[in-house]
Amino acid sequence: MRVSRAQAEANREAVINAASRLFRERGFDGIGLKDLMKGASLTQGGFYKQFESKEDLVAQASRRAMEHATRRWSAVAAESPDPLEAVIELYLSTGHREEKSDGCPLVALGADAARQSEEVRASFQDGIQAHLEILDELMPAAEGPEDRGKAMAMLSLMVGAVTISRILNDEEMSERFLDVAADEVRRIAASAGKA
């Protein structure tokens, strides 16, 4: 049975969305095409009609995951009287630490992404740039390249803290990493524009 163009596009979007979640949960090599397609409620047969390769899907799913993460930051910031604090509280929380399939792709896939194709790494780079732009906008009195460096330090600290907190079995130590990182990110943000 032939699928309409609209249905084919809907199926493609379903696969990208499912892959975005499943890759964050299991890693790029932790899931095969059969299970990816099953995650989108589709059969494996249609995969190559929609994507050139698994690498093509990895790049598109990575882009989708990064876009989701930046939209989430923007949404929480827009809803708060203290936008930067809202982003810090969202990101450096035990709730985010536990969000394996919907959490930050930098935390879930960063090490894997470094070993992927240029196209996949470009998806992550674009997402990192978007995160930095949001942090730049949210920092008080941000003005210029020194503050971009502060945004880089903040993002690095946030991603590292969530990564380490996910590794630890010791709940108290895991939460401590998140709390200490949040305090340090606040300190860096407060120093913006004071160079």
C-alpha positions as CSV (number, residue, x, y, z in Angstrom):
1,M,0.0,0.0,0.0
2,R,1.4,3.3,-1.1
3,V,1.8,6.0,1.6
4,S,0.8,9.6,0.9
5,R,3.5,12.3,0.8
6,A,2.0,13.9,4.0
7,Q,2.0,10.5,5.8
8,A,5.5,9.8,4.7
9,E,6.6,13.1,6.1
10,A,4.7,12.4,9.4
11,N,6.4,9.0,9.6
12,R,9.8,10.6,9.0
13,E,9.2,13.1,11.8
14,A,8.1,10.3,14.1
15,V,11.3,8.4,13.5
16,I,13.4,11.5,14.1
17,N,11.6,12.2,17.3
18,A,11.8,8.6,18.5
19,A,15.5,8.4,17.6
20,S,16.1,11.7,19.4
21,R,14.7,10.2,22.7
22,L,16.1,6.7,22.2
23,F,19.7,7.9,21.4
24,R,19.7,10.0,24.5
25,E,18.5,7.1,26.5
26,R,20.7,4.3,25.0
27,G,23.5,6.0,23.1
28,F,24.1,6.1,19.3
29,D,25.3,2.5,19.3
30,G,23.0,1.2,22.0
31,I,20.0,0.8,19.6
32,G,19.6,-0.8,16.2
33,L,17.4,0.3,13.3
34,K,14.7,-2.3,14.1
35,D,14.2,-0.9,17.6
36,L,14.4,2.7,16.4
37,M,11.7,2.1,13.9
38,K,9.7,0.1,16.5
39,G,10.0,3.1,18.8
40,A,8.3,5.2,16.1
41,S,5.6,2.5,15.7
42,L,6.8,1.8,12.1
43,T,8.4,-1.2,10.4
44,Q,12.0,-1.4,9.5
45,G,11.3,-1.6,5.8
46,G,10.6,2.1,5.4
47,F,13.8,3.3,6.9
48,Y,15.9,3.6,3.7
49,K,13.0,5.4,1.9
50,Q,13.3,8.2,4.5
51,F,17.0,8.3,5.4
52,E,20.2,7.7,3.5
53,S,21.8,5.8,6.4
54,K,21.7,5.5,10.2
55,E,24.3,8.3,10.3
56,D,21.9,10.5,8.5
57,L,19.3,9.8,11.1
58,V,21.8,10.3,13.9
59,A,22.6,13.8,12.6
60,Q,18.9,14.7,12.2
61,A,18.0,13.3,15.6
62,S,20.9,15.1,17.2
63,R,19.8,18.4,15.7
64,R,16.2,17.7,16.9
65,A,17.5,16.9,20.5
66,M,19.6,20.1,20.6
67,E,16.7,22.2,19.3
68,H,14.4,20.7,21.9
69,A,16.9,21.5,24.6
70,T,17.3,25.2,23.6
71,R,13.5,25.6,23.2
72,R,13.1,24.3,26.7
73,W,15.6,26.8,28.0
74,S,13.9,29.6,26.2
75,A,10.5,28.6,27.4
76,V,11.4,28.3,31.1
77,A,13.3,31.6,30.9
78,A,10.3,33.3,29.3
79,E,8.0,32.2,32.1
80,S,10.1,33.5,34.9
81,P,10.8,36.9,36.5
82,D,14.4,35.7,36.9
83,P,15.1,33.9,33.6
84,L,18.7,32.9,34.3
85,E,17.8,31.5,37.7
86,A,15.0,29.5,36.1
87,V,17.4,27.9,33.6
88,I,19.9,27.1,36.3
89,E,17.2,25.5,38.5
90,L,15.8,23.5,35.6
91,Y,19.2,22.3,34.3
92,L,21.0,21.6,37.6
93,S,18.2,19.7,39.2
94,T,17.7,16.1,40.3
95,G,14.7,16.0,38.0
96,H,16.9,16.8,34.9
97,R,19.5,14.4,36.2
98,E,16.9,11.6,36.0
99,E,15.6,12.6,32.5
100,K,17.5,10.2,30.4
101,S,15.4,10.2,27.2
102,D,14.3,13.9,27.3
103,G,17.3,15.4,29.1
104,C,20.2,17.4,27.7
105,P,21.8,15.7,24.6
106,L,25.2,17.2,25.6
107,V,25.1,15.2,28.8
108,A,23.6,12.1,27.3
109,L,25.6,12.0,24.1
110,G,28.6,14.4,24.3
111,A,31.3,11.8,24.4
112,D,29.6,9.7,21.7
113,A,29.1,12.8,19.5
114,A,32.8,13.6,19.6
115,R,33.4,10.3,17.8
116,Q,30.7,10.8,15.1
117,S,30.8,12.3,11.6
118,E,31.3,15.9,10.9
119,E,27.6,16.2,10.1
120,V,26.6,14.9,13.6
121,R,29.2,17.1,15.3
122,A,27.9,20.1,13.3
123,S,24.4,19.4,14.8
124,F,25.9,19.6,18.3
125,Q,28.0,22.6,17.5
126,D,24.9,24.5,16.3
127,G,23.1,23.5,19.5
128,I,26.0,24.6,21.7
129,Q,26.1,28.0,19.9
130,A,22.3,28.3,20.6
131,H,22.8,27.5,24.3
132,L,25.6,30.1,24.5
133,E,23.4,32.7,22.9
134,I,20.7,32.1,25.5
135,L,23.2,32.3,28.3
136,D,24.6,35.5,26.9
137,E,21.2,37.0,26.7
138,L,20.3,36.0,30.2
139,M,23.5,37.3,31.9
140,P,23.1,40.7,33.5
141,A,25.0,43.4,31.6
142,A,26.6,40.9,29.2
143,E,28.9,42.9,26.9
144,G,31.4,41.3,24.5
145,P,33.9,38.5,24.1
146,E,34.8,38.2,27.8
147,D,31.2,37.5,28.6
148,R,31.0,34.9,25.8
149,G,33.9,33.2,27.7
150,K,31.8,33.3,30.8
151,A,28.8,31.7,29.0
152,M,31.2,29.0,27.8
153,A,32.4,28.4,31.3
154,M,28.8,28.3,32.6
155,L,27.7,25.8,30.0
156,S,30.8,23.6,30.6
157,L,30.2,23.6,34.3
158,M,26.5,22.8,33.9
159,V,27.0,20.0,31.5
160,G,29.9,18.5,33.5
161,A,28.0,18.7,36.8
162,V,24.9,16.9,35.4
163,T,27.2,14.3,33.7
164,I,29.0,13.6,37.0
165,S,25.8,13.6,39.0
166,R,24.4,10.9,36.7
167,I,27.4,8.7,37.2
168,L,27.4,8.7,41.0
169,N,25.7,6.0,43.1
170,D,25.9,8.2,46.1
171,E,22.7,10.4,46.0
172,E,24.0,13.0,48.5
173,M,27.3,13.5,46.6
174,S,25.3,13.6,43.3
175,E,23.1,16.4,44.6
176,R,26.1,18.2,46.0
177,F,27.7,18.4,42.5
178,L,24.5,20.0,41.2
179,D,24.2,22.4,44.1
180,V,27.9,23.5,44.0
181,A,27.7,23.9,40.2
182,A,24.6,26.0,40.5
183,D,26.3,28.3,43.0
184,E,29.3,28.7,40.8
185,V,27.2,29.4,37.7
186,R,25.4,32.1,39.6
187,R,28.8,33.6,40.6
188,I,30.1,33.6,37.1
189,A,26.9,35.2,35.8
190,A,27.0,37.9,38.5
191,S,30.6,38.8,37.4
192,A,29.5,39.4,33.8
193,G,30.1,43.0,32.7
194,K,32.4,43.7,35.6
195,A,35.7,43.1,33.8
